[in-house]
Amino acid sequence: MTRPLDVLDVYCREAGLSYGELWLRYFELGGMCAGFELEAFLHGLQVPSVYDHDIIALAINERLVELGGHHVIPYLVDG
């Protein structure tokens, strides 16, 4: 069974993003967590806030669109 946080890690890898590249995209979009915290979220060691989850999802979704795909990770906050 896939947990919500597993989805972030799975799609991060599918998008071909290293954790450093994901962190940079996340930071550029307004994320404020350190790189080690982002990795802890992806490994399920910490649970991100709704805001951080959605910023991570946005960063990954944008990369997937750049690669010709679609937004596949749902956001926790609508609008």
Phi, psi and omega per residue, in radians:
M1 nan 2.312 -3.125
T2 -1.567 2.231 3.070
R3 -1.504 2.738 -3.131
P4 -0.928 -0.667 -3.122
L5 -1.268 -0.526 3.080
D6 -1.060 -0.609 -3.139
V7 -1.039 -0.721 3.131
L8 -1.072 -0.792 -3.114
D9 -1.190 -0.745 -3.138
V10 -1.042 -0.851 -3.105
Y11 -1.293 -0.467 3.029
C12 -1.052 -0.794 3.119
R13 -1.180 -0.695 3.129
E14 -1.094 -0.602 3.131
A15 -1.347 -0.108 3.124
G16 1.277 0.439 -3.120
L17 -1.668 2.301 2.956
S18 -1.305 2.885 3.104
Y19 -1.095 -0.617 3.099
G20 -1.125 -0.750 3.109
E21 -1.147 -0.710 3.102
L22 -1.113 -0.761 -3.136
W23 -1.047 -0.750 -3.133
L24 -1.077 -0.776 3.106
R25 -1.103 -0.774 3.109
Y26 -1.021 -0.832 -3.141
F27 -1.094 -0.739 3.125
E28 -1.091 -0.465 3.138
L29 -1.559 0.009 3.079
G30 1.938 0.050 3.096
G31 -1.211 2.509 -3.056
M32 -2.073 0.046 3.129
C33 -1.375 2.677 3.090
A34 -1.296 2.840 -3.131
G35 -0.993 -0.713 -3.131
F36 -1.168 -0.541 3.087
E37 -1.205 -0.720 3.109
L38 -1.049 -0.776 3.101
E39 -1.103 -0.667 3.102
A40 -1.093 -0.651 3.074
F41 -1.086 -0.819 -3.068
L42 -1.181 -0.497 3.127
H43 -1.587 0.013 3.116
G44 1.326 0.284 3.135
L45 -1.465 -0.423 3.063
Q46 -2.405 2.689 3.097
V47 -1.808 2.147 -3.141
P48 -1.261 2.739 2.996
S49 -1.136 2.891 3.093
V50 -1.010 -0.746 3.128
Y51 -1.024 -0.878 -3.110
D52 -1.130 -0.713 3.085
H53 -0.980 -0.829 -3.083
D54 -1.196 -0.582 3.083
I55 -1.219 -0.705 3.072
I56 -1.094 -0.808 3.130
A57 -1.056 -0.730 3.127
L58 -1.083 -0.782 3.139
A59 -1.054 -0.756 3.140
I60 -1.226 -0.786 3.139
N61 -1.037 -0.721 3.114
E62 -1.069 -0.704 3.115
R63 -1.147 -0.721 3.113
L64 -1.084 -0.656 3.088
V65 -1.165 -0.721 3.089
E66 -0.995 -0.559 -3.133
L67 -1.492 0.061 3.110
G68 1.646 0.152 3.140
G69 -1.688 -2.705 -3.109
H70 -2.249 2.896 3.001
H71 -1.169 2.023 -3.091
V72 -1.972 -0.316 -3.122
I73 -1.644 2.129 3.119
P74 -1.250 2.602 3.076
Y75 -1.596 2.653 -3.138
L76 -1.475 -0.445 3.132
V77 -1.941 2.251 3.089
D78 -1.441 2.494 3.020
G79 1.342 nan nan
